Amino acid sequence: MAIVEVKRTSKLGAEFFGTATLVCVVVGSGVMGTNLSQDAGVALLINTISTIFALALLILTLGPISGAHFNPVVSLWLFATKQQKGRETLAYIPAQVGGAIAGAILANAMFDLPAIQFSTHARVSTGTLIGEVLATAGLIAVIGILSHRSQGNLIAVAVAAWIGSAYFFTSSTSFANPAVTIGRIFSNTFAGIEASSVLPFIGAQLVGAALGLLIVRGVARA
């Protein structure tokens, strides 16, 4: 019993740490980008490159411990496909959200900004919500199809590649993650999102996850 509990604690710790690090990278590289350049394109490029490398490394490092979800829609997809129990899924999501908030606060403090702050960056429009549906659907499709083909060793690189690409081709800059979306409320910086934009974004992400599941099932039957 004690061994099982330690293992579960390690998984939740990995999800908390991984999501916290990911959001710290997203927010921190956004601040660094705007400090280095007044050009929004250059700032986005800095933000994207940093996120790509960190995401791939986090998945490679923590994947053997927790699966490296760092994302409630990934955990929910695993539950929906009966690859993860409901109790474990329900435990993962608070760890991911808590980690995301901690990561944003850490990034704020690292750049000598007020540790607790709230974004005023409104992001909701028809286009950005479509972007979130597409970004999340693609994320789930990439993970699901590679898993179906028993190519899990490629997921770290493939997920990082998808998110990095979607930073540039989606109008929302590809949040594709409810936990990260919530965490980014807590930084009034380049990467922030206003609280009123969060629920529409999460709704779009859930729709995207369902669409991604349908894509995977279609491919799996092919």
Residue pairs with C-beta under 8 A, 6 or more apart in sequence:
8 88
8 91
10 65
10 66
11 65
11 66
11 67
11 88
11 92
12 66
12 91
12 92
12 95
13 95
14 62
14 65
14 66
14 68
15 62
15 66
15 69
15 70
15 92
15 95
15 96
15 99
16 95
16 96
16 98
16 99
16 102
17 62
17 99
18 58
18 62
18 66
18 68
18 70
18 99
19 70
19 71
19 95
19 96
19 97
19 99
19 100
19 103
19 179
19 180
19 183
20 99
20 100
20 102
20 103
20 106
21 54
21 58
21 103
22 51
22 54
22 55
22 58
22 70
22 100
22 103
22 180
23 99
23 100
23 101
23 102
23 103
23 104
23 107
23 180
23 183
23 184
24 103
24 104
24 106
24 107
24 110
25 50
25 51
25 54
25 55
25 103
26 47
26 50
26 51
26 103
26 107
26 180
26 184
26 191
27 103
27 104
27 107
27 108
27 183
27 184
27 187
27 189
27 191
27 192
28 50
28 107
28 110
28 111
29 46
29 47
29 49
29 50
29 51
29 191
30 43
30 47
30 189
30 190
30 191
31 107
31 111
31 113
31 189
31 190
31 191
32 46
32 50
32 111
33 42
33 43
33 44
33 45
33 46
33 47
33 190
34 43
34 189
34 190
35 111
36 42
36 43
36 46
37 43
37 46
43 190
44 167
44 168
44 173
47 167
47 190
47 191
48 164
48 167
48 168
49 164
51 163
51 164
51 167
52 160
52 161
52 163
52 164
53 160
55 156
55 159
55 160
55 163
56 156
56 157
56 159
56 160
57 156
58 68
58 70
59 68
59 155
59 156
59 159
59 160
60 156
61 68
62 68
63 155
63 156
66 92
67 78
67 84
68 156
69 75
69 78
69 92
69 96
70 96
70 99
70 177
70 179
70 180
71 96
71 139
71 176
71 177
71 178
71 179
71 180
72 92
72 93
72 96
72 97
72 177
72 178
72 179
73 136
73 139
73 140
73 176
73 177
73 178
73 205
73 206
73 208
73 209
74 139
74 140
74 143
75 84
75 89
75 92
75 93
75 96
76 89
76 206
76 209
77 140
77 143
77 144
77 209
77 212
77 213
78 84
78 89
79 85
79 86
79 89
80 213
81 144
81 213
93 179
96 179
97 178
97 179
97 182
97 183
99 179
99 183
100 179
100 180
100 182
100 183
100 184
101 182
101 183
101 186
102 183
103 183
104 183
104 184
104 185
104 186
104 187
105 115
105 116
105 186
105 187
107 187
108 114
108 115
108 116
108 117
108 186
108 187
108 189
109 115
113 187
113 189
116 186
117 186
117 187
117 188
118 185
118 186
118 188
118 194
118 195
119 184
119 185
119 186
119 187
119 188
119 189
119 192
119 193
119 194
119 195
120 188
120 192
120 194
121 188
121 192
121 193
121 194
121 197
122 194
122 196
122 197
123 172
123 193
123 194
123 197
123 201
124 196
124 197
124 200
124 201
125 171
127 171
127 172
128 171
128 172
128 201
129 172
129 200
129 201
129 203
129 204
130 171
130 204
131 170
131 171
131 172
131 173
131 174
132 170
132 172
132 174
132 175
132 176
132 201
132 204
132 205
132 208
133 204
133 205
133 207
133 208
133 211
134 166
134 170
134 208
135 163
135 166
135 170
135 172
135 174
135 175
135 176
135 208
136 176
136 177
136 204
136 205
136 206
136 207
136 208
136 209
136 211
136 212
137 208
137 209
137 211
137 212
137 215
138 162
138 166
138 176
138 208
138 212
139 159
139 162
139 163
139 166
139 176
139 208
139 212
140 208
140 209
140 211
140 212
140 213
140 215
140 216
141 212
141 215
141 216
141 219
142 155
142 158
142 159
142 162
143 155
143 158
143 159
144 212
144 213
144 215
144 216
144 219
144 220
145 215
145 216
145 219
145 220
146 152
146 154
146 155
146 158
147 155
148 216
148 219
148 220
163 174
163 176
166 173
166 174
166 176
167 173
167 174
172 201
175 181
175 184
175 193
175 201
175 205
176 205
176 208
177 205
178 201
178 202
178 205
178 206
181 193
181 198
181 201
181 202
181 205
182 198
182 202
184 191
184 192
184 193
185 192
185 193
185 194
185 195
185 198
186 192
193 201
